[in-house]
Amino acid sequence: MSSGDDDDEQQSIIKVAGQAEEQSHSRGGGKERRSDASQKSASTASDDNGEAQYLDAYLRKSEDPDLMLTKIWQQLRQANHIIIIALLFLIGVVSFSVRIFSVLRYESVIHEYDPWFNFRSTKFLHANGVYEFWNWFDNMAWYPLGRNVGGTVYPGIMFTAAFQKWVLDFLSFPVDIRNICVFTAPVFSVL
């Protein structure tokens, strides 16, 4: 842009700001004369209003519609919800893929001690019910002392897997409790 264009732009912005200031002063023209303090506060408020309109006019003037980035940004703002949904979907796919990788590579196997304990606890809960689960003393855990399972576990995983098994049994889908325990983590990683 040339300096002449810059001068024209500044003149139009100053003109818009001057019109806004005149409008704010003309609003109180037919009313009684105010005291000096109220006139000062009114002029400060009108100056703030004029500055806001000056800034708004400057920002509107500075957006050049021919710029490619401005057009792209405006289109992205219009399609914001579609982008968010697509990103959430992709995040869900990646999280499911990461959690299911060991199942694809090593088959549907429960690894390590804690998942085996959770699997055994879920099997006991499904077979014997909630009351027996709360009072269950497992002599195979913490051998030779044993463990009072009902009072020492966080039963969220066990109850979730057992509930899924009860629902699938009710709907007549024969799924093994081990498969439910294996696939609970990948499914819940998406949520």
Secondary structure, DSSP 4 states (H G I P E B T S, - for coil): --HHHHHHHHHHHHHHHHHHHHHHHHTTTTSPPPPHHHHHHHHHHHHHHHHHHHHHHHHHHH--TT-HHHHHHHHHHHTHHHHHHHHHHHHHHHHHHHHHHHHHHH-S---SHHHHHHHHHHHHHHHH-HHHHHT-EESSTTTTT-EEHHHHS-THHHHHHHHHHHHHHHTT----HHHHHHHHHHHHHH-
